[in-house]
Amino acid sequence: MRFDGLMVSVSGVRGRVGEALTPEVMATFAAAFGAWATARHPGRPIIVGRDSRVSGAMFTRVVHAALESVGCHVIDIGMVPTPTVQLAVEHHHAAGGLAITASHNPIEWNALKFIGSSGLFLSAAEGAEMRALLDGTIPRATWDALGHIETDDAAIRRHVDAVLALPFLDVDAIRARAFPVALDCCHGAGSRIMPALLDALGCRVTAIGMTADGRFPRPPEPVADHLDDLRALVRSSGAVVGFATDPDVDRLALVDERGEAIGEDYTLALAVRAVLPARPGAVVTNLSTSKVVQDAARDHGAEFRFAPVGEVNVALAMRDAHATIGGEGNGGVILPELHLGRDAPVAVALVLHLLARSGQPLSSFVLQHPRYVIVKDKLDRPEVPLDAVYAALRERFPDASADTQDGLRLDWPDRWVHLRPSGTEPIVRVIAEAPDMASARQLVADAREPLAALAGVS
């Protein structure tokens, strides 16, 4: 099958609706996934959920029909966060799950995310095995073996209950504070779960972006530059914290009580500081995550490990390390005690737990620890292997520690630079972090030199 115009990765397929991403494409991928998953786990259902995107209802009907055509028993859980789909796969002991969501991509995109029977996104090997069906004949069911569909309306309630049941989460302390909070769900699926969770935690909520129609009023990626309305809401409402989610609610960004967007890396750093006092253990992040997370682990004497970029890579590394907590610096918190997937609702609960137990304002956690500046860049990927670039940089910086799990990351005590080829675009990403902007930019410039020379650009 040709993938022209599509972004096909380990965990899914995405594209612009009506261009590369059509009902025919979604049907083919869904049928291949359903046939593959149920062959591995006969008799088990497939979970289907979606975010609020305008095309989501149409694609849900397409996915249902495709799964029925290969004989799947489908359990549809409606408009829900992606982590809710993952939890539902575990709850129903399903063969797998399909989340119809383009996460933080712009409004014209949609996607299909593939979830295995463990509740994790597919590994590289599983994804390749599933996609092999696309190049052959997908086995279809005869008239008397077609699949069927049922619904499950309790998935979000179970998700909220599971967060509240975390044994170390001090729900009573959070409720006693009756925190005033501000919330921005960006017209996404967060409006289906965040109010229920915050109400259960005794918070007083002032919210925007709560109409779950997929017509995003801001760019959907919850980075600091996109949170002006939430910053204003925190200031006008007197909230102690502002929470912003992406449309499928696996990432969380924070605004402090001053109305300052503190950067999405702090979400995981604060979650680490909330969890480790009660649950000592290893912390795992991907190689492009800020040192604020590493600092939080160090402050609690925790082992710290890196994993390649990609949620499933972090989750698998966490499983291997029996990690207590981990995630990605994009606001994605993974707490294995709940499940091995990025989860914005659990991140909200952990931040409120930290505020309740410490008695400190959110800004104090930023001000009392080292701060860093991240600079992100990209270059066209050269046609030749990048080994020469990596070798040149290691030779230039012999004092840096090197990690080659995913491209090359060079580390110093207070700064780092990471080069890696994108898995979805013909580019090389260059990310650097240092105590100040000038130093971070210099690291990017240093990394660009051998890369640009190899690519034949300036």
C-alpha positions as CSV (number, residue, x, y, z in Angstrom):
1,M,0.0,0.0,0.0
2,R,1.3,3.5,-0.9
3,F,1.8,5.9,2.0
4,D,2.2,9.1,-0.1
5,G,1.4,12.1,2.1
6,L,0.8,10.1,5.2
7,M,3.0,10.1,8.3
8,V,3.3,6.4,9.2
9,S,5.1,5.6,12.5
10,V,5.4,2.8,15.0
11,S,2.3,3.9,16.9
12,G,0.0,4.9,14.1
13,V,-0.8,6.7,10.8
14,R,-1.8,10.3,10.4
15,G,-2.5,12.8,7.7
16,R,-4.6,15.8,6.5
17,V,-8.2,14.9,6.2
18,G,-9.5,14.8,2.6
19,E,-6.0,14.8,1.3
20,A,-3.7,11.9,2.2
21,L,-6.1,10.7,5.0
22,T,-9.3,9.4,3.5
23,P,-12.0,7.0,4.7
24,E,-10.4,4.3,2.4
25,V,-7.0,4.7,4.1
26,M,-8.5,4.6,7.6
27,A,-10.6,1.5,6.7
28,T,-7.6,-0.3,5.3
29,F,-5.4,0.4,8.3
30,A,-8.2,-0.4,10.8
31,A,-9.0,-3.7,9.0
32,A,-5.4,-4.7,9.0
33,F,-5.0,-3.9,12.7
34,G,-8.2,-5.8,13.6
35,A,-7.2,-8.9,11.6
36,W,-3.7,-8.8,13.1
37,A,-4.8,-8.2,16.7
38,T,-7.5,-10.8,16.8
39,A,-5.3,-13.4,15.1
40,R,-2.9,-13.0,18.0
41,H,-5.7,-13.0,20.6
42,P,-8.8,-14.8,19.2
43,G,-12.1,-14.0,20.8
44,R,-11.0,-10.8,22.4
45,P,-12.6,-7.5,21.6
46,I,-11.1,-4.3,20.0
47,I,-11.6,-1.0,21.8
48,V,-12.4,2.1,19.8
49,G,-12.4,5.7,21.1
50,R,-11.9,9.1,19.5
51,D,-11.1,12.7,20.4
52,S,-13.3,15.7,19.5
53,R,-11.9,16.4,16.0
54,V,-14.6,17.3,13.4
55,S,-13.8,14.2,11.3
56,G,-13.8,11.9,14.3
57,A,-17.4,10.8,14.0
58,M,-17.1,10.0,10.3
59,F,-13.9,8.0,10.9
60,T,-15.4,6.2,13.8
61,R,-18.1,4.8,11.5
62,V,-15.5,3.8,9.0
63,V,-13.4,2.1,11.6
64,H,-16.4,0.2,13.0
65,A,-17.3,-1.1,9.6
66,A,-13.7,-2.1,8.8
67,L,-13.3,-4.0,12.1
68,E,-16.7,-5.7,11.6
69,S,-15.5,-6.8,8.1
70,V,-12.7,-8.8,9.6
71,G,-14.9,-10.4,12.2
72,C,-14.0,-8.2,15.2
73,H,-16.1,-7.8,18.4
74,V,-15.9,-4.0,18.8
75,I,-16.4,-2.1,22.1
76,D,-16.8,1.6,21.4
77,I,-16.2,3.9,24.3
78,G,-17.1,7.2,22.6
79,M,-15.2,10.5,22.8
80,V,-12.5,10.0,25.4
81,P,-8.9,10.7,26.1
82,T,-6.3,8.4,24.5
83,P,-5.1,7.2,27.9
84,T,-8.8,6.2,28.6
85,V,-8.6,4.0,25.5
86,Q,-5.4,2.4,26.8
87,L,-7.0,1.7,30.2
88,A,-10.1,0.3,28.5
89,V,-8.0,-2.2,26.6
90,E,-6.6,-3.4,29.9
91,H,-10.0,-3.4,31.6
92,H,-11.7,-5.5,28.9
93,H,-8.6,-7.8,28.3
94,A,-8.9,-6.7,24.7
95,A,-6.9,-7.8,21.8
96,G,-6.0,-4.1,21.2
97,G,-7.4,-0.7,20.7
98,L,-7.7,2.1,18.1
99,A,-7.7,5.7,19.2
100,I,-8.9,8.0,16.4
101,T,-6.9,11.1,17.2
102,A,-4.2,13.3,15.8
103,S,-3.2,14.4,19.3
104,H,-1.6,17.9,19.1
105,N,-1.5,18.1,15.3
106,P,-3.3,21.1,13.7
107,I,-7.1,21.1,13.2
108,E,-7.0,19.7,9.6
109,W,-5.3,16.5,10.7
110,N,-6.6,13.2,12.1
111,A,-5.0,9.9,12.8
112,L,-5.3,6.3,13.9
113,K,-3.2,5.2,16.9
114,F,-2.6,1.4,17.4
115,I,-2.7,0.0,20.9
116,G,-1.6,-3.5,21.7
117,S,-3.2,-6.0,24.1
118,S,-0.9,-4.7,26.9
119,G,-2.4,-1.2,26.7
120,L,0.9,0.1,25.2
121,F,1.3,1.5,21.7
122,L,2.7,-1.1,19.3
123,S,6.4,-1.7,19.5
124,A,8.5,-1.4,16.3
125,A,8.4,-5.2,15.7
126,E,4.6,-5.3,16.3
127,G,4.0,-2.4,14.0
128,A,6.0,-3.9,11.2
129,E,4.2,-7.2,11.6
130,M,0.8,-5.5,11.5
131,R,1.7,-3.3,8.5
132,A,2.8,-6.4,6.5
133,L,-0.9,-7.2,6.1
134,L,-1.3,-4.0,4.1
135,D,0.9,-5.4,1.3
136,G,-1.0,-8.6,1.1
137,T,-4.6,-9.7,1.4
138,I,-6.4,-8.7,4.6
139,P,-8.5,-11.8,5.6
140,R,-12.2,-10.8,5.5
141,A,-15.1,-12.4,7.4
142,T,-17.9,-14.1,5.5
143,W,-21.5,-13.0,6.0
144,D,-22.0,-15.4,8.9
145,A,-18.8,-14.4,10.8
146,L,-19.0,-10.6,10.7
147,G,-18.2,-8.7,13.8
148,H,-20.5,-6.8,16.0
149,I,-20.4,-3.5,18.1
150,E,-21.3,-2.7,21.6
151,T,-20.8,0.4,23.7
152,D,-19.2,1.1,27.0
153,D,-20.2,4.4,28.6
154,A,-18.2,3.9,31.8
155,A,-14.7,4.2,30.6
156,I,-14.1,7.8,31.7
157,R,-15.7,7.1,35.1
158,R,-13.3,4.2,35.6
159,H,-10.4,6.3,34.6
160,V,-11.3,9.0,37.2
161,D,-11.8,6.4,39.9
162,A,-8.5,4.8,39.1
163,V,-6.7,8.1,39.6
164,L,-8.5,8.8,42.8
165,A,-7.6,5.3,44.1
166,L,-3.9,5.7,43.8
167,P,-2.8,4.8,47.4
168,F,-0.2,7.5,47.8
169,L,-2.4,10.3,46.4
170,D,-3.5,12.5,49.3
171,V,-7.1,13.1,48.1
172,D,-8.2,14.4,51.5
173,A,-5.4,17.0,51.6
174,I,-6.2,18.2,48.1
175,R,-9.9,18.5,48.9
176,A,-9.2,20.4,52.1
177,R,-7.5,23.1,50.1
178,A,-10.4,23.6,47.8
179,F,-8.0,24.9,45.2
180,P,-9.2,27.5,42.7
181,V,-7.9,26.3,39.3
182,A,-8.1,27.4,35.7
183,L,-8.6,24.9,32.9
184,D,-8.2,25.0,29.1
185,C,-9.4,21.9,27.2
186,C,-9.0,23.4,23.7
187,H,-12.4,22.1,22.7
188,G,-11.0,18.6,23.0
189,A,-11.8,15.4,24.9
190,G,-10.4,16.8,28.1
191,S,-13.8,18.5,28.6
192,R,-15.2,14.9,29.1
193,I,-12.9,14.0,32.0
194,M,-11.2,17.0,33.6
195,P,-14.3,18.6,35.2
196,A,-15.2,15.3,36.8
197,L,-11.7,14.7,38.2
198,L,-11.3,18.3,39.5
199,D,-14.7,18.2,41.1
200,A,-13.9,14.9,42.8
201,L,-10.7,16.6,44.1
202,G,-12.7,19.5,45.6
203,C,-11.4,22.1,43.2
204,R,-13.2,25.3,42.2
205,V,-12.8,25.4,38.4
206,T,-12.9,28.3,36.0
207,A,-12.7,26.9,32.5
208,I,-12.4,27.8,28.8
209,G,-12.4,25.6,25.7
210,M,-15.0,23.2,27.0
211,T,-17.1,22.7,23.9
212,A,-15.9,19.4,22.6
213,D,-16.5,20.1,18.9
214,G,-12.9,19.9,17.7
215,R,-12.9,23.6,16.5
216,F,-9.7,24.5,18.4
217,P,-9.6,28.1,19.5
218,R,-5.8,28.0,19.8
219,P,-3.1,25.8,18.2
220,P,-3.7,22.5,19.9
221,E,-0.2,21.7,21.1
222,P,-0.1,22.9,24.8
223,V,3.2,24.8,24.6
224,A,3.8,28.1,26.4
225,D,3.4,30.3,23.3
226,H,-0.2,29.0,22.8
227,L,-1.5,29.6,26.4
228,D,-2.2,33.4,26.4
229,D,-5.9,32.9,27.2
230,L,-5.2,30.5,30.0
231,R,-2.6,32.9,31.5
232,A,-5.1,35.7,31.4
233,L,-7.7,33.4,33.0
234,V,-5.4,32.5,35.9
235,R,-4.8,36.1,36.6
236,S,-8.4,37.2,36.4
237,S,-9.8,34.2,38.4
238,G,-7.1,34.1,41.1
239,A,-6.3,30.5,40.4
240,V,-3.4,28.8,42.0
241,V,-2.6,26.8,38.8
242,G,-3.7,26.7,35.2
243,F,-4.0,23.3,33.4
244,A,-3.9,23.1,29.6
245,T,-4.4,19.8,27.7
246,D,-4.0,18.8,24.1
247,P,-7.1,17.4,22.2
248,D,-6.6,13.8,23.3
249,V,-5.5,14.6,26.8
250,D,-2.2,12.7,27.1
251,R,-0.2,15.9,27.6
252,L,-0.5,18.6,30.3
253,A,1.0,22.1,30.4
254,L,1.0,24.4,33.5
255,V,0.5,28.1,34.2
256,D,1.6,29.2,37.7
257,E,-0.3,31.4,40.1
258,R,1.4,34.5,38.6
259,G,-0.1,33.7,35.2
260,E,3.3,32.5,33.8
261,A,3.4,29.5,31.5
262,I,6.3,27.6,33.0
263,G,7.1,25.2,30.2
264,E,5.8,21.7,29.5
265,D,9.0,20.0,30.8
266,Y,8.0,21.1,34.3
267,T,4.9,18.9,34.3
268,L,7.0,15.8,34.5
269,A,9.5,17.3,36.8
270,L,6.8,18.3,39.3
271,A,5.2,14.8,39.0
272,V,8.5,13.2,39.8
273,R,8.8,15.4,42.9
274,A,5.2,14.4,43.9
275,V,5.7,10.7,43.5
276,L,9.3,9.8,44.7
277,P,8.8,10.7,48.4
278,A,6.1,8.0,48.6
279,R,7.4,5.6,45.9
280,P,11.3,5.6,45.6
281,G,12.5,4.2,42.4
282,A,13.9,4.8,38.9
283,V,12.9,7.6,36.6
284,V,13.0,7.3,32.8
285,T,12.6,10.0,30.2
286,N,13.4,10.3,26.5
287,L,16.7,11.8,25.3
288,S,15.1,15.1,24.4
289,T,13.8,15.9,27.8
290,S,14.9,18.9,29.9
291,K,17.4,18.5,32.7
292,V,14.7,19.8,35.2
293,V,13.5,16.2,35.3
294,Q,16.9,14.8,35.9
295,D,17.5,17.4,38.6
296,A,14.2,16.3,40.3
297,A,15.3,12.6,40.2
298,R,18.7,13.5,41.6
299,D,17.3,15.6,44.4
300,H,15.4,12.4,45.6
301,G,18.4,10.1,45.1
302,A,16.6,8.3,42.3
303,E,18.2,6.3,39.5
304,F,17.8,8.1,36.2
305,R,17.7,6.5,32.7
306,F,17.2,7.7,29.2
307,A,15.2,6.0,26.4
308,P,14.8,6.7,22.7
309,V,12.2,9.3,21.7
310,G,8.7,7.9,21.4
311,E,6.1,7.1,24.1
312,V,6.3,3.3,23.5
313,N,10.1,3.4,23.8
314,V,9.9,5.2,27.1
315,A,7.1,2.9,28.4
316,L,9.1,-0.3,27.4
317,A,12.3,1.1,29.1
318,M,10.2,1.9,32.2
319,R,8.9,-1.6,32.3
320,D,12.4,-3.1,31.9
321,A,13.7,-0.8,34.7
322,H,10.6,-1.3,37.0
323,A,10.6,2.5,37.0
324,T,8.4,4.4,39.5
325,I,7.6,7.2,37.1
326,G,8.7,8.6,33.7
327,G,7.5,10.2,30.6
328,E,8.4,12.9,28.0
329,G,9.3,16.5,28.3
330,N,6.3,17.5,26.2
331,G,4.0,17.3,29.2
332,G,3.5,13.5,29.1
333,V,3.6,11.8,32.5
334,I,3.6,8.0,32.7
335,L,2.8,6.5,36.1
336,P,3.0,2.7,35.9
337,E,1.0,2.4,39.1
338,L,-1.9,3.5,36.9
339,H,-0.8,2.4,33.5
340,L,2.2,2.6,31.1
341,G,1.0,5.5,29.0
342,R,1.1,9.3,29.0
343,D,-1.9,10.6,31.1
344,A,-2.8,14.2,31.7
345,P,-5.5,13.4,34.3
346,V,-3.0,11.7,36.5
347,A,-0.6,14.6,36.0
348,V,-3.2,17.0,37.2
349,A,-3.7,14.9,40.3
350,L,0.0,14.7,41.0
351,V,0.5,18.4,40.7
352,L,-2.4,19.1,43.1
353,H,-1.0,16.5,45.5
354,L,2.4,18.3,45.4
355,L,0.8,21.7,46.1
356,A,-1.4,20.4,48.9
357,R,1.4,18.5,50.7
358,S,4.1,21.2,50.3
359,G,2.0,24.3,51.0
360,Q,4.2,26.1,48.4
361,P,3.0,28.0,45.4
362,L,3.7,26.5,42.0
363,S,6.2,29.3,41.1
364,S,8.4,28.4,44.0
365,F,9.2,25.0,42.5
366,V,10.5,26.8,39.4
367,L,12.4,29.6,41.2
368,Q,14.2,27.4,43.8
369,H,15.8,25.0,41.2
370,P,18.1,25.5,38.3
371,R,16.5,26.9,35.1
372,Y,17.4,26.1,31.6
373,V,16.6,27.3,28.1
374,I,15.8,24.8,25.3
375,V,16.5,25.7,21.6
376,K,15.0,23.4,18.8
377,D,16.2,23.4,15.2
378,K,16.0,21.1,12.2
379,L,17.9,20.5,8.9
380,D,17.2,18.5,5.8
381,R,18.5,15.0,6.3
382,P,21.5,14.2,4.2
383,E,21.4,11.2,1.8
384,V,24.4,9.5,3.5
385,P,24.4,8.0,7.0
386,L,24.8,10.3,10.0
387,D,27.7,8.4,11.6
388,A,30.2,10.9,10.2
389,V,28.4,13.7,11.9
390,Y,28.2,11.9,15.2
391,A,31.9,11.0,15.0
392,A,32.9,14.6,14.3
393,L,30.9,15.9,17.3
394,R,32.3,13.3,19.7
395,E,35.8,14.2,18.5
396,R,35.1,17.9,19.0
397,F,33.6,17.5,22.4
398,P,35.6,14.7,24.1
399,D,34.6,16.0,27.6
400,A,30.9,15.2,27.0
401,S,29.3,12.0,27.9
402,A,27.7,10.4,24.8
403,D,24.4,8.5,24.4
404,T,23.8,6.8,21.1
405,Q,20.5,5.0,21.7
406,D,18.7,7.5,19.4
407,G,21.0,9.6,17.3
408,L,23.6,11.2,19.5
409,R,23.1,13.1,22.8
410,L,26.1,14.9,24.3
411,D,25.9,15.7,28.0
412,W,27.7,18.1,30.3
413,P,26.7,18.8,33.9
414,D,24.5,21.8,33.0
415,R,23.8,21.5,29.3
416,W,23.3,19.0,26.5
417,V,22.6,18.7,22.7
418,H,20.7,15.9,20.9
419,L,20.7,15.1,17.2
420,R,18.4,12.5,15.8
421,P,16.8,11.7,12.5
422,S,13.1,12.2,12.5
423,G,11.0,9.0,12.2
424,T,8.3,10.8,10.3
425,E,9.9,13.5,8.2
426,P,13.1,13.7,6.1
427,I,14.9,16.0,8.6
428,V,17.4,15.8,11.4
429,R,16.2,17.4,14.6
430,V,18.8,19.3,16.7
431,I,17.8,20.2,20.3
432,A,20.0,21.8,22.9
433,E,19.5,23.0,26.4
434,A,21.7,25.2,28.6
435,P,21.4,27.7,31.5
436,D,21.0,30.6,29.0
437,M,19.8,31.3,25.5
438,A,23.2,32.2,24.1
439,S,24.8,29.0,25.3
440,A,21.9,26.8,24.0
441,R,22.1,28.5,20.6
442,Q,25.8,28.0,20.5
443,L,25.3,24.3,21.1
444,V,22.9,24.1,18.2
445,A,25.3,26.0,15.9
446,D,28.1,23.7,16.9
447,A,25.9,20.7,16.1
448,R,24.8,22.2,12.7
449,E,28.3,22.6,11.4
450,P,29.2,19.0,10.5
451,L,25.6,18.2,9.7
452,A,25.3,21.1,7.3
453,A,28.6,20.2,5.7
454,L,27.5,16.6,5.1
455,A,24.1,17.8,3.7
456,G,25.8,20.4,1.5
457,V,23.9,23.4,3.0
458,S,24.9,26.4,5.1
